[in-house]
Amino acid sequence: MMRGKVQIKRIEKPTKRQVTFAKRRNGVLKKAHELSVLCDAQIAVMIFSDTGRLYEFSSCNLQEMMQKYHKHGKDVHISKLEVQKYMEELKGDSDSMINEIQFLQLYDRKLVGDGLNSCSYDELDEIQKQMEKSLRTVRERKVQLLAEYVENLRAKEKYLLDESAKPSTDKHKEGTGSLGSEVETGLCIGLPQVRY
């Protein structure tokens, strides 16, 4: 025979409720004892019936357990206050960051040229100065890149000139074959080309 699932709600009949209370109370106290023995844990259980009667189990001195509980309970209460304070600080920080992000997005749109209708003369002047400063920075970087590119080209040119000015020992060893008289020599800047 299978036991049916018990619906968790208040039992209406007082006698049935008292019987269930006695059975479940004994089960809870037995499980507390087993847990304290098996795991060497300090356990205290206090149960008050609906009539106000106290039932208790303690694996060690109940007064010491109560002192430990009060000590740790205060620590938990303090830490909850600290956590709540920290959460409020984080919320304030996130609100200020959201406001700053919105301001920066609006400023960015103004730099692109959107939303300028709501700007005052001073704001437009400030935007213009910022854009001129940014343009100067872009131009300076562009000039720097061009200078580096020209320097690289000059280094390549110098390398190619040095290579073409070196006497080639391999060409002298081959001798003057049938093509020896037809070979053109000349200085060219750029990539080497095959000539026929």
Buried (B, 14 or more C-beta within 10 A) or exposed (E): EEEEEEEEEEBEEEEEEBEEBEEEBEEBBEEBBEBBEEEEEEBBBEBEEEEEEEBEBBBEEEEEBBEEEEEEEEEEEEEEEEEEEEEEEEEEEEEEEEEEEEEEEEBEEBEEEEEEEEEEEEEEEBBEEEEEEEEEEEEEEEEEEEEEEEEEEEEEEEEBEEEBEEEEEEEEEEEEEEEEEEEEEEEEEEEEEEEE
